[in-house]
Structures are given as C-alpha cells and as structure tokens.
Amino acid sequence: MLNDLVAHVAAGTMGAISASGSAGDLLGPSWESDPRLRTILHRLDLVVAHVVVVIRGLLVLGQVRGRRRA
C-alpha cells in the first residue's frame, strides 16, 4: 500500500515539474514584460490555494465524522 502511494506521488510530482518547466519555457519572455500574465497567474494561485484548503477541510471533517460513528 505504501509503495503504491510513493509511486503515485512520484508520478504526480514528475508530471507537475514537467508541466511547470514547459510553461516556464513558453512564458519566460512574457513574464517580466506583460503585467496581465503575472496578475492572471497570481489569481490562479489563490484559486488553487482555496481549493486545497477546502479539500483538506472536507477530508478532516470526514475523518472526524468517521471517528464519531465508530
């Protein structure tokens, strides 16, 4: 079970790093010169952070409810 988790985390990490590197290559010259791009990416960061917090909260809530039922 732990080996499966490690394999999935490694695969996801490699995919995220590859996507990030490719995006950096494509957007590199525009990053400093286009203020709209920076604004869009910062807003995207906020959306992703909120989604992560909500999902984590739901997971914790599920654990708490599961312990109360047991």
N, C-alpha and C positions, 0 to 999 in steps of 0.2 A: 504494500500500500504506500509506504513512504517512497519507494523507488518510483512509483507512478507519479507521485506528486513532484518529485525532483525532476523527472523527465518533462512533465508539463510546464513547470516553472522555467526550466532551461529553454524549452522550445518557444515559449511566450516571450521570454527575455530576448532571445536571438532575433525573433521577428520584430519586436519593438525597436531594438537597436538598429536593425537593418532599415526599417521604415524611417527612423529618425535621421540616420545618416543620409539616406536618399533625399529626404525632404530638405535637409541642410544643404546638400549639393545644389538642389533646384532653386532654393530660396535664398541662398547665400548672398548674392549680389544685391538682392532687393531688400534684405533685412534692415540695413542701415539707411537706405535711401527712400524707402516707402513707409511713411508713418502709419498708413492704413493697415499694412500687414502686421506690424507689431501690435496694434490695437486689437485686431481680429484674433491673433494668437493668444494674447493675454486674456481676452474674454473666453476663449476656448479653454484655457487653463482653469478659469473659475468654474465653468460648467463641469469639467471633468472632476474637479475637487469636490463640488457639491454632490455629484453622482456617487463618488467613492464614499463620502460621509453618509449619504442616505443608505447605500447598500450595506455598509458596515453596521449602521444602526439597526437595520432590519435583521441582519444576522444575529446581533446581540439580543434583540428582542425575541427572536425565535429560540435562542438558547435559554433565555430566562423563562419563557413560557413552557418550554420543554422540561425544565427542571421542576417547575411548579406542578406539572401534571404527574411527574414520576414519584 
